[in-house]
Amino acid sequence: MTKTGYINAAFRSSQNNEAYLFINDKYVLLDYAPGTSNDKVLYGPTPVRDG
């Protein structure tokens, strides 16, 4: 999403184990499993203006 890869903001979804991560003008919807390394991107990266 960016060369530096810094997350500007994040918040938990209303769905279990899902979170939105925002980097500059894009976002992803992430499925995370606490205590594991099985995280996966469900949607994105996509521009915020398209969401």
mmCIF file of the N, C-alpha and C atoms, coordinates in Angstrom:
data_MODEL
# 
_entry.id   MODEL 
# 
loop_
_atom_site.group_PDB 
_atom_site.id 
_atom_site.type_symbol 
_atom_site.label_atom_id 
_atom_site.label_alt_id 
_atom_site.label_comp_id 
_atom_site.label_asym_id 
_atom_site.label_entity_id 
_atom_site.label_seq_id 
_atom_site.pdbx_PDB_ins_code 
_atom_site.Cartn_x 
_atom_site.Cartn_y 
_atom_site.Cartn_z 
_atom_site.occupancy 
_atom_site.B_iso_or_equiv 
_atom_site.pdbx_formal_charge 
_atom_site.auth_seq_id 
_atom_site.auth_comp_id 
_atom_site.auth_asym_id 
_atom_site.auth_atom_id 
_atom_site.pdbx_PDB_model_num 
ATOM 1   N N  . MET A 1 1  ? 0.823   -1.185  0.000  1.00 0.00 ? 1  MET A N  1 
ATOM 2   C CA . MET A 1 1  ? 0.000   0.000   0.000  1.00 0.00 ? 1  MET A CA 1 
ATOM 3   C C  . MET A 1 1  ? 0.870   1.253   0.000  1.00 0.00 ? 1  MET A C  1 
ATOM 4   N N  . THR A 1 2  ? 1.910   1.262   0.783  1.00 0.00 ? 2  THR A N  1 
ATOM 5   C CA . THR A 1 2  ? 2.894   2.338   0.733  1.00 0.00 ? 2  THR A CA 1 
ATOM 6   C C  . THR A 1 2  ? 4.261   1.713   0.890  1.00 0.00 ? 2  THR A C  1 
ATOM 7   N N  . LYS A 1 3  ? 5.270   2.461   0.513  1.00 0.00 ? 3  LYS A N  1 
ATOM 8   C CA . LYS A 1 3  ? 6.623   1.942   0.676  1.00 0.00 ? 3  LYS A CA 1 
ATOM 9   C C  . LYS A 1 3  ? 7.005   1.855   2.136  1.00 0.00 ? 3  LYS A C  1 
ATOM 10  N N  . THR A 1 4  ? 6.525   2.780   2.957  1.00 0.00 ? 4  THR A N  1 
ATOM 11  C CA . THR A 1 4  ? 6.866   2.760   4.372  1.00 0.00 ? 4  THR A CA 1 
ATOM 12  C C  . THR A 1 4  ? 6.016   1.773   5.144  1.00 0.00 ? 4  THR A C  1 
ATOM 13  N N  . GLY A 1 5  ? 4.749   1.581   4.739  1.00 0.00 ? 5  GLY A N  1 
ATOM 14  C CA . GLY A 1 5  ? 3.905   0.566   5.347  1.00 0.00 ? 5  GLY A CA 1 
ATOM 15  C C  . GLY A 1 5  ? 3.369   0.890   6.728  1.00 0.00 ? 5  GLY A C  1 
ATOM 16  N N  . TYR A 1 6  ? 3.312   2.153   7.104  1.00 0.00 ? 6  TYR A N  1 
ATOM 17  C CA . TYR A 1 6  ? 2.807   2.517   8.426  1.00 0.00 ? 6  TYR A CA 1 
ATOM 18  C C  . TYR A 1 6  ? 1.285   2.525   8.451  1.00 0.00 ? 6  TYR A C  1 
ATOM 19  N N  . ILE A 1 7  ? 0.711   1.955   9.492  1.00 0.00 ? 7  ILE A N  1 
ATOM 20  C CA . ILE A 1 7  ? -0.737  1.969   9.677  1.00 0.00 ? 7  ILE A CA 1 
ATOM 21  C C  . ILE A 1 7  ? -1.110  3.287   10.330 1.00 0.00 ? 7  ILE A C  1 
ATOM 22  N N  . ASN A 1 8  ? -2.022  4.036   9.692  1.00 0.00 ? 8  ASN A N  1 
ATOM 23  C CA . ASN A 1 8  ? -2.474  5.315   10.228 1.00 0.00 ? 8  ASN A CA 1 
ATOM 24  C C  . ASN A 1 8  ? -3.586  5.148   11.249 1.00 0.00 ? 8  ASN A C  1 
ATOM 25  N N  . ALA A 1 9  ? -4.442  4.155   11.043 1.00 0.00 ? 9  ALA A N  1 
ATOM 26  C CA . ALA A 1 9  ? -5.558  3.923   11.966 1.00 0.00 ? 9  ALA A CA 1 
ATOM 27  C C  . ALA A 1 9  ? -6.044  2.490   11.797 1.00 0.00 ? 9  ALA A C  1 
ATOM 28  N N  . ALA A 1 10 ? -6.706  1.992   12.836 1.00 0.00 ? 10 ALA A N  1 
ATOM 29  C CA . ALA A 1 10 ? -7.275  0.647   12.793 1.00 0.00 ? 10 ALA A CA 1 
ATOM 30  C C  . ALA A 1 10 ? -8.462  0.597   13.740 1.00 0.00 ? 10 ALA A C  1 
ATOM 31  N N  . PHE A 1 11 ? -9.465  -0.180  13.371 1.00 0.00 ? 11 PHE A N  1 
ATOM 32  C CA . PHE A 1 11 ? -10.554 -0.423  14.313 1.00 0.00 ? 11 PHE A CA 1 
ATOM 33  C C  . PHE A 1 11 ? -11.176 -1.784  14.047 1.00 0.00 ? 11 PHE A C  1 
ATOM 34  N N  . ARG A 1 12 ? -11.718 -2.356  15.094 1.00 0.00 ? 12 ARG A N  1 
ATOM 35  C CA . ARG A 1 12 ? -12.332 -3.672  15.041 1.00 0.00 ? 12 ARG A CA 1 
ATOM 36  C C  . ARG A 1 12 ? -13.677 -3.594  14.335 1.00 0.00 ? 12 ARG A C  1 
ATOM 37  N N  . SER A 1 13 ? -13.961 -4.579  13.524 1.00 0.00 ? 13 SER A N  1 
ATOM 38  C CA . SER A 1 13 ? -15.242 -4.695  12.846 1.00 0.00 ? 13 SER A CA 1 
ATOM 39  C C  . SER A 1 13 ? -16.298 -5.201  13.826 1.00 0.00 ? 13 SER A C  1 
ATOM 40  N N  . SER A 1 14 ? -17.557 -5.118  13.447 1.00 0.00 ? 14 SER A N  1 
ATOM 41  C CA . SER A 1 14 ? -18.618 -5.700  14.271 1.00 0.00 ? 14 SER A CA 1 
ATOM 42  C C  . SER A 1 14 ? -18.654 -7.225  14.132 1.00 0.00 ? 14 SER A C  1 
ATOM 43  N N  . GLN A 1 15 ? -17.941 -7.750  13.154 1.00 0.00 ? 15 GLN A N  1 
ATOM 44  C CA . GLN A 1 15 ? -17.825 -9.197  12.959 1.00 0.00 ? 15 GLN A CA 1 
ATOM 45  C C  . GLN A 1 15 ? -16.674 -9.738  13.804 1.00 0.00 ? 15 GLN A C  1 
ATOM 46  N N  . ASN A 1 16 ? -16.773 -10.967 14.264 1.00 0.00 ? 16 ASN A N  1 
ATOM 47  C CA . ASN A 1 16 ? -15.715 -11.575 15.072 1.00 0.00 ? 16 ASN A CA 1 
ATOM 48  C C  . ASN A 1 16 ? -14.407 -11.670 14.298 1.00 0.00 ? 16 ASN A C  1 
ATOM 49  N N  . ASN A 1 17 ? -13.326 -11.274 14.959 1.00 0.00 ? 17 ASN A N  1 
ATOM 50  C CA . ASN A 1 17 ? -11.967 -11.416 14.428 1.00 0.00 ? 17 ASN A CA 1 
ATOM 51  C C  . ASN A 1 17 ? -11.743 -10.718 13.092 1.00 0.00 ? 17 ASN A C  1 
ATOM 52  N N  . GLU A 1 18 ? -12.396 -9.578  12.884 1.00 0.00 ? 18 GLU A N  1 
ATOM 53  C CA . GLU A 1 18 ? -12.163 -8.766  11.696 1.00 0.00 ? 18 GLU A CA 1 
ATOM 54  C C  . GLU A 1 18 ? -11.814 -7.352  12.123 1.00 0.00 ? 18 GLU A C  1 
ATOM 55  N N  . ALA A 1 19 ? -10.900 -6.738  11.366 1.00 0.00 ? 19 ALA A N  1 
ATOM 56  C CA . ALA A 1 19 ? -10.478 -5.371  11.664 1.00 0.00 ? 19 ALA A CA 1 
ATOM 57  C C  . ALA A 1 19 ? -10.200 -4.635  10.361 1.00 0.00 ? 19 ALA A C  1 
ATOM 58  N N  . TYR A 1 20 ? -10.425 -3.334  10.388 1.00 0.00 ? 20 TYR A N  1 
ATOM 59  C CA . TYR A 1 20 ? -10.096 -2.457  9.271  1.00 0.00 ? 20 TYR A CA 1 
ATOM 60  C C  . TYR A 1 20 ? -8.775  -1.771  9.580  1.00 0.00 ? 20 TYR A C  1 
ATOM 61  N N  . LEU A 1 21 ? -7.858  -1.783  8.620  1.00 0.00 ? 21 LEU A N  1 
ATOM 62  C CA . LEU A 1 21 ? -6.576  -1.100  8.754  1.00 0.00 ? 21 LEU A CA 1 
ATOM 63  C C  . LEU A 1 21 ? -6.494  -0.042  7.665  1.00 0.00 ? 21 LEU A C  1 
ATOM 64  N N  . PHE A 1 22 ? -6.100  1.173   8.055  1.00 0.00 ? 22 PHE A N  1 
ATOM 65  C CA . PHE A 1 22 ? -6.012  2.299   7.132  1.00 0.00 ? 22 PHE A CA 1 
ATOM 66  C C  . PHE A 1 22 ? -4.568  2.745   6.993  1.00 0.00 ? 22 PHE A C  1 
ATOM 67  N N  . ILE A 1 23 ? -4.114  2.839   5.742  1.00 0.00 ? 23 ILE A N  1 
ATOM 68  C CA . ILE A 1 23 ? -2.768  3.304   5.433  1.00 0.00 ? 23 ILE A CA 1 
ATOM 69  C C  . ILE A 1 23 ? -2.906  4.350   4.336  1.00 0.00 ? 23 ILE A C  1 
ATOM 70  N N  . ASN A 1 24 ? -2.595  5.591   4.699  1.00 0.00 ? 24 ASN A N  1 
ATOM 71  C CA . ASN A 1 24 ? -2.754  6.727   3.790  1.00 0.00 ? 24 ASN A CA 1 
ATOM 72  C C  . ASN A 1 24 ? -4.178  6.760   3.248  1.00 0.00 ? 24 ASN A C  1 
ATOM 73  N N  . ASP A 1 25 ? -4.378  6.626   1.931  1.00 0.00 ? 25 ASP A N  1 
ATOM 74  C CA . ASP A 1 25 ? -5.723  6.742   1.359  1.00 0.00 ? 25 ASP A CA 1 
ATOM 75  C C  . ASP A 1 25 ? -6.341  5.387   1.013  1.00 0.00 ? 25 ASP A C  1 
ATOM 76  N N  . LYS A 1 26 ? -5.802  4.306   1.586  1.00 0.00 ? 26 LYS A N  1 
ATOM 77  C CA . LYS A 1 26 ? -6.314  2.967   1.307  1.00 0.00 ? 26 LYS A CA 1 
ATOM 78  C C  . LYS A 1 26 ? -6.661  2.241   2.600  1.00 0.00 ? 26 LYS A C  1 
ATOM 79  N N  . TYR A 1 27 ? -7.470  1.178   2.460  1.00 0.00 ? 27 TYR A N  1 
ATOM 80  C CA . TYR A 1 27 ? -7.791  0.355   3.629  1.00 0.00 ? 27 TYR A CA 1 
ATOM 81  C C  . TYR A 1 27 ? -7.897  -1.109  3.224  1.00 0.00 ? 27 TYR A C  1 
ATOM 82  N N  . VAL A 1 28 ? -7.776  -1.975  4.214  1.00 0.00 ? 28 VAL A N  1 
ATOM 83  C CA . VAL A 1 28 ? -7.993  -3.411  4.028  1.00 0.00 ? 28 VAL A CA 1 
ATOM 84  C C  . VAL A 1 28 ? -8.892  -3.908  5.150  1.00 0.00 ? 28 VAL A C  1 
ATOM 85  N N  . LEU A 1 29 ? -9.622  -4.961  4.874  1.00 0.00 ? 29 LEU A N  1 
ATOM 86  C CA . LEU A 1 29 ? -10.386 -5.670  5.897  1.00 0.00 ? 29 LEU A CA 1 
ATOM 87  C C  . LEU A 1 29 ? -9.616  -6.947  6.178  1.00 0.00 ? 29 LEU A C  1 
ATOM 88  N N  . LEU A 1 30 ? -9.217  -7.115  7.416  1.00 0.00 ? 30 LEU A N  1 
ATOM 89  C CA . LEU A 1 30 ? -8.350  -8.216  7.812  1.00 0.00 ? 30 LEU A CA 1 
ATOM 90  C C  . LEU A 1 30 ? -9.101  -9.195  8.698  1.00 0.00 ? 30 LEU A C  1 
ATOM 91  N N  . ASP A 1 31 ? -8.949  -10.472 8.421  1.00 0.00 ? 31 ASP A N  1 
ATOM 92  C CA . ASP A 1 31 ? -9.452  -11.539 9.289  1.00 0.00 ? 31 ASP A CA 1 
ATOM 93  C C  . ASP A 1 31 ? -8.264  -11.990 10.123 1.00 0.00 ? 31 ASP A C  1 
ATOM 94  N N  . TYR A 1 32 ? -8.355  -11.832 11.429 1.00 0.00 ? 32 TYR A N  1 
ATOM 95  C CA . TYR A 1 32 ? -7.235  -12.197 12.293 1.00 0.00 ? 32 TYR A CA 1 
ATOM 96  C C  . TYR A 1 32 ? -7.679  -13.266 13.282 1.00 0.00 ? 32 TYR A C  1 
ATOM 97  N N  . ALA A 1 33 ? -6.748  -14.103 13.637 1.00 0.00 ? 33 ALA A N  1 
ATOM 98  C CA . ALA A 1 33 ? -7.004  -15.165 14.603 1.00 0.00 ? 33 ALA A CA 1 
ATOM 99  C C  . ALA A 1 33 ? -6.059  -14.949 15.778 1.00 0.00 ? 33 ALA A C  1 
ATOM 100 N N  . PRO A 1 34 ? -6.567  -14.455 16.904 1.00 0.00 ? 34 PRO A N  1 
ATOM 101 C CA . PRO A 1 34 ? -5.700  -14.174 18.051 1.00 0.00 ? 34 PRO A CA 1 
ATOM 102 C C  . PRO A 1 34 ? -4.867  -15.392 18.452 1.00 0.00 ? 34 PRO A C  1 
ATOM 103 N N  . GLY A 1 35 ? -3.589  -15.151 18.694 1.00 0.00 ? 35 GLY A N  1 
ATOM 104 C CA . GLY A 1 35 ? -2.691  -16.209 19.131 1.00 0.00 ? 35 GLY A CA 1 
ATOM 105 C C  . GLY A 1 35 ? -2.154  -17.084 18.014 1.00 0.00 ? 35 GLY A C  1 
ATOM 106 N N  . THR A 1 36 ? -2.468  -16.732 16.753 1.00 0.00 ? 36 THR A N  1 
ATOM 107 C CA . THR A 1 36 ? -1.968  -17.513 15.620 1.00 0.00 ? 36 THR A CA 1 
ATOM 108 C C  . THR A 1 36 ? -1.335  -16.577 14.600 1.00 0.00 ? 36 THR A C  1 
ATOM 109 N N  . SER A 1 37 ? -0.798  -17.147 13.552 1.00 0.00 ? 37 SER A N  1 
ATOM 110 C CA . SER A 1 37 ? -0.269  -16.348 12.441 1.00 0.00 ? 37 SER A CA 1 
ATOM 111 C C  . SER A 1 37 ? -1.092  -16.603 11.178 1.00 0.00 ? 37 SER A C  1 
ATOM 112 N N  . ASN A 1 38 ? -2.376  -16.891 11.347 1.00 0.00 ? 38 ASN A N  1 
ATOM 113 C CA . ASN A 1 38 ? -3.266  -17.229 10.232 1.00 0.00 ? 38 ASN A CA 1 
ATOM 114 C C  . ASN A 1 38 ? -4.054  -16.034 9.710  1.00 0.00 ? 38 ASN A C  1 
ATOM 115 N N  . ASP A 1 39 ? -3.541  -14.813 9.874  1.00 0.00 ? 39 ASP A N  1 
ATOM 116 C CA . ASP A 1 39 ? -4.250  -13.624 9.412  1.00 0.00 ? 39 ASP A CA 1 
ATOM 117 C C  . ASP A 1 39 ? -4.359  -13.633 7.887  1.00 0.00 ? 39 ASP A C  1 
ATOM 118 N N  . LYS A 1 40 ? -5.483  -13.092 7.370  1.00 0.00 ? 40 LYS A N  1 
ATOM 119 C CA . LYS A 1 40 ? -5.628  -12.988 5.923  1.00 0.00 ? 40 LYS A CA 1 
ATOM 120 C C  . LYS A 1 40 ? -6.436  -11.752 5.571  1.00 0.00 ? 40 LYS A C  1 
ATOM 121 N N  . VAL A 1 41 ? -6.159  -11.204 4.409  1.00 0.00 ? 41 VAL A N  1 
ATOM 122 C CA . VAL A 1 41 ? -6.869  -10.037 3.902  1.00 0.00 ? 41 VAL A CA 1 
ATOM 123 C C  . VAL A 1 41 ? -8.157  -10.518 3.242  1.00 0.00 ? 41 VAL A C  1 
ATOM 124 N N  . LEU A 1 42 ? -9.289  -10.014 3.732  1.00 0.00 ? 42 LEU A N  1 
ATOM 125 C CA . LEU A 1 42 ? -10.589 -10.371 3.169  1.00 0.00 ? 42 LEU A CA 1 
ATOM 126 C C  . LEU A 1 42 ? -10.987 -9.449  2.026  1.00 0.00 ? 42 LEU A C  1 
ATOM 127 N N  . TYR A 1 43 ? -10.534 -8.188  2.105  1.00 0.00 ? 43 TYR A N  1 
ATOM 128 C CA . TYR A 1 43 ? -10.911 -7.193  1.107  1.00 0.00 ? 43 TYR A CA 1 
ATOM 129 C C  . TYR A 1 43 ? -9.841  -6.124  1.045  1.00 0.00 ? 43 TYR A C  1 
ATOM 130 N N  . GLY A 1 44 ? -9.474  -5.733  -0.157 1.00 0.00 ? 44 GLY A N  1 
ATOM 131 C CA . GLY A 1 44 ? -8.524  -4.645  -0.319 1.00 0.00 ? 44 GLY A CA 1 
ATOM 132 C C  . GLY A 1 44 ? -7.127  -5.145  -0.633 1.00 0.00 ? 44 GLY A C  1 
ATOM 133 N N  . PRO A 1 45 ? -6.207  -4.223  -0.720 1.00 0.00 ? 45 PRO A N  1 
ATOM 134 C CA . PRO A 1 45 ? -6.349  -2.805  -0.419 1.00 0.00 ? 45 PRO A CA 1 
ATOM 135 C C  . PRO A 1 45 ? -7.172  -2.081  -1.483 1.00 0.00 ? 45 PRO A C  1 
ATOM 136 N N  . THR A 1 46 ? -7.942  -1.131  -1.024 1.00 0.00 ? 46 THR A N  1 
ATOM 137 C CA . THR A 1 46 ? -8.782  -0.331  -1.906 1.00 0.00 ? 46 THR A CA 1 
ATOM 138 C C  . THR A 1 46 ? -8.792  1.111   -1.411 1.00 0.00 ? 46 THR A C  1 
ATOM 139 N N  . PRO A 1 47 ? -8.951  2.067   -2.306 1.00 0.00 ? 47 PRO A N  1 
ATOM 140 C CA . PRO A 1 47 ? -9.018  3.461   -1.870 1.00 0.00 ? 47 PRO A CA 1 
ATOM 141 C C  . PRO A 1 47 ? -10.216 3.699   -0.947 1.00 0.00 ? 47 PRO A C  1 
ATOM 142 N N  . VAL A 1 48 ? -10.027 4.509   0.059  1.00 0.00 ? 48 VAL A N  1 
ATOM 143 C CA . VAL A 1 48 ? -11.101 4.834   1.003  1.00 0.00 ? 48 VAL A CA 1 
ATOM 144 C C  . VAL A 1 48 ? -12.291 5.427   0.263  1.00 0.00 ? 48 VAL A C  1 
ATOM 145 N N  . ARG A 1 49 ? -12.052 6.218   -0.743 1.00 0.00 ? 49 ARG A N  1 
ATOM 146 C CA . ARG A 1 49 ? -13.149 6.868   -1.479 1.00 0.00 ? 49 ARG A CA 1 
ATOM 147 C C  . ARG A 1 49 ? -14.061 5.862   -2.175 1.00 0.00 ? 49 ARG A C  1 
ATOM 148 N N  . ASP A 1 50 ? -13.568 4.621   -2.419 1.00 0.00 ? 50 ASP A N  1 
ATOM 149 C CA . ASP A 1 50 ? -14.373 3.595   -3.079 1.00 0.00 ? 50 ASP A CA 1 
ATOM 150 C C  . ASP A 1 50 ? -15.128 2.715   -2.095 1.00 0.00 ? 50 ASP A C  1 
ATOM 151 N N  . GLY A 1 51 ? -14.853 2.862   -0.791 1.00 0.00 ? 51 GLY A N  1 
ATOM 152 C CA . GLY A 1 51 ? -15.441 1.990   0.225  1.00 0.00 ? 51 GLY A CA 1 
ATOM 153 C C  . GLY A 1 51 ? -16.772 2.461   0.654  1.00 0.00 ? 51 GLY A C  1 
# 
